[in-house]
Structures are given as structure tokens and as C-alpha cells.
Amino acid sequence: MPSHFQPVALEHASRLINHGPTVLITSIGADGQRNVMAAAWSMPVEFTPPRIAIVIDKKTFTRELVIASGVFGICIPGAGLVDLTHAVGSESGSEVGDKFERHRIDARPGPVLGVPVIEAGCSAWLECRLISEPHAQDTYDTCFCEVVAAAADARIFSNGRWHVGPDNAALHTIHHLGGGNFARGGDVVKAR
Ligand SMILES: Cc1cc2nc3c(=O)[nH]c(=O)nc-3n(C[C@H](O)[C@H](O)[C@H](O)COP(=O)(O)O)c2cc1C
């Protein structure tokens, strides 16, 4: 049988495993400054304590704020926020100012660290404390963090499980495919 496989240019190789949920990274600075960006590259690295690795490019304003404050938020946008997610991932807070005001994003300070948490249109949020790993940060732009608080919309996540169905489609996770295209993570397949 002929193979359908063709070589993939190495510059596109990361896209083959780039389908984790795209998230919103929120951050704070001095004088009540706040910022938000999109991030497609994140992964859990430990259950207990919950730890996550996330790539935050050194060119972003977010990175500057995160390094200075040592904290950030991760909000998980639902499919209804696909335009907003793409927009905040396509402009820098260092140039456009407060993206929360600019896009009328409803956010409030998280209960433990005070980083902005977004609930409207998001399925969940996590408050994270940066774990200082200068080598990973400087060399790979990878920021490790420990989650110190989290909450989820019970219409889609409760008792430690996702409940994905047609009734909560606007909260389904979005997965960046490149070029502003996203797959919606609402198609559940159950293994035997
Ligand atoms: C869908 C999408 C996914 C992105 N993923 C990442 C990522 O994982 N890491 C990263 O550093 N930048 C990522 N970006 C780019 C940042 O969101 C972008 O540079 C943003 O403008 C930074 O904003 P800031 O300068 O206000 O922090 C992504 C952008 C989009 C649109």
C-alpha cells in the first residue's frame, strides 16, 4: 500500500505537536500595570505540586513583567474567545498599552497572587508563581511555574474531569494550527 507520508520541513516540525490548548498569560507590573498575551506552547510537568512549563519569548512585554514580578496567570479561553486570543497574541502591551481596556476584557485580581484572572468566556484560570530557572529562561525562553490557585467553570470542568459536549461549545479549548487557524477540542473519543 502506498504511504501518504511526506517529509515535513524541520521549521514546521513543532507544529506537529502544537495542538495543546492555547492559553492567555496574564501579568502585572508596578503601578497597577497589567498585560495579557496568547501562548500555544505550554505543558504540565508535575501533578503534585502542580507545575507547568510555558514558553514566554524574551521579546514579549509579558516576559519583562513576569521576570520582575515572579508571578503570572494562565487563563484558558473557550472557542468564543478565538478572535480575542488571536488579537492579544498579535500586539504588544509595550506598544498598545493596556490590552484589557483596549479589548474590554473583564478581569479581576486572583485570590492568592493578584494576577488578572479572566472568567467570561474562559473555562478555567490558574495563578502561578515563577520558579526561577535562569538557564531555561535565557536559553529556551521556557518559564517553569508552580500553580498556587485554580478555578474552572463547572459547566465544563468539575470533579477533576472535563465534560465536553454540544451544550458548552463556546467553552471548548482552542488549539492553534498556525496562521490564525484553531481546532476546537470538542470531539471526545473514548478508549475501551
Ligand atoms: C495563537 C498564538 C499563540 C502564541 N503562542 C506563543 C507562545 O507560546 N509563546 C510566546 O512567547 N509567544 C506566543 N505568541 C506570541 C505572543 O502572544 C505575542 O508575541 C504577543 O504580542 C506578546 O504580547 P506582549 O508583548 O504584550 O507580552 C502566540 C501568538 C498567537 C497568536
The ligand as a MOL file (V3000), in Angstrom:
LIG
                    3D

  0  0  0     0  0            999 V3000
M  V30 BEGIN CTAB
M  V30 COUNTS 31 33 0 0 0
M  V30 BEGIN ATOM
M  V30 1 C -2.1380 31.7090 18.7480 0
M  V30 2 C -0.8720 32.3250 19.2770 0
M  V30 3 C -0.0200 31.5600 20.0580 0
M  V30 4 C 1.1660 32.1320 20.5790 0
M  V30 5 N 1.9810 31.3670 21.3510 0
M  V30 6 C 3.0800 31.9180 21.9220 0
M  V30 7 C 3.8820 31.1630 22.8180 0
M  V30 8 O 3.6270 30.0030 23.1310 0
M  V30 9 N 4.9670 31.7820 23.3600 0
M  V30 10 C 5.2980 33.0890 23.0550 0
M  V30 11 O 6.2950 33.6000 23.5830 0
M  V30 12 N 4.5500 33.8120 22.2120 0
M  V30 13 C 3.4400 33.2660 21.6570 0
M  V30 14 N 2.6480 34.0040 20.8240 0
M  V30 15 C 3.0310 35.4010 20.5420 0
M  V30 16 C 2.6910 36.3720 21.6650 0
M  V30 17 O 1.3560 36.2050 22.1150 0
M  V30 18 C 2.9080 37.7870 21.1120 0
M  V30 19 O 4.2920 37.9970 20.9110 0
M  V30 20 C 2.3200 38.9000 21.9470 0
M  V30 21 O 2.2000 40.0290 21.1260 0
M  V30 22 C 3.1520 39.2570 23.1720 0
M  V30 23 O 2.4800 40.2780 23.8410 0
M  V30 24 P 3.1870 41.2130 24.9050 0
M  V30 25 O 4.4000 41.8400 24.2360 0
M  V30 26 O 2.1410 42.2290 25.2350 0
M  V30 27 O 3.5680 40.3520 26.0600 0
M  V30 28 C 1.4860 33.4720 20.2910 0
M  V30 29 C 0.6220 34.2420 19.4820 0
M  V30 30 C -0.5440 33.6650 18.9860 0
M  V30 31 C -1.4640 34.4990 18.1350 0
M  V30 END ATOM
M  V30 BEGIN BOND
M  V30 1 1 1 2
M  V30 2 1 2 3
M  V30 3 2 2 30
M  V30 4 2 3 4
M  V30 5 1 4 5
M  V30 6 1 4 28
M  V30 7 2 5 6
M  V30 8 1 6 7
M  V30 9 1 6 13
M  V30 10 2 7 8
M  V30 11 1 7 9
M  V30 12 1 9 10
M  V30 13 2 10 11
M  V30 14 1 10 12
M  V30 15 2 12 13
M  V30 16 1 13 14
M  V30 17 1 14 15
M  V30 18 1 14 28
M  V30 19 1 15 16
M  V30 20 1 16 17
M  V30 21 1 16 18
M  V30 22 1 18 19
M  V30 23 1 18 20
M  V30 24 1 20 21
M  V30 25 1 20 22
M  V30 26 1 22 23
M  V30 27 1 23 24
M  V30 28 2 24 25
M  V30 29 1 24 26
M  V30 30 1 24 27
M  V30 31 2 28 29
M  V30 32 1 29 30
M  V30 33 1 30 31
M  V30 END BOND
M  V30 END CTAB
M  END
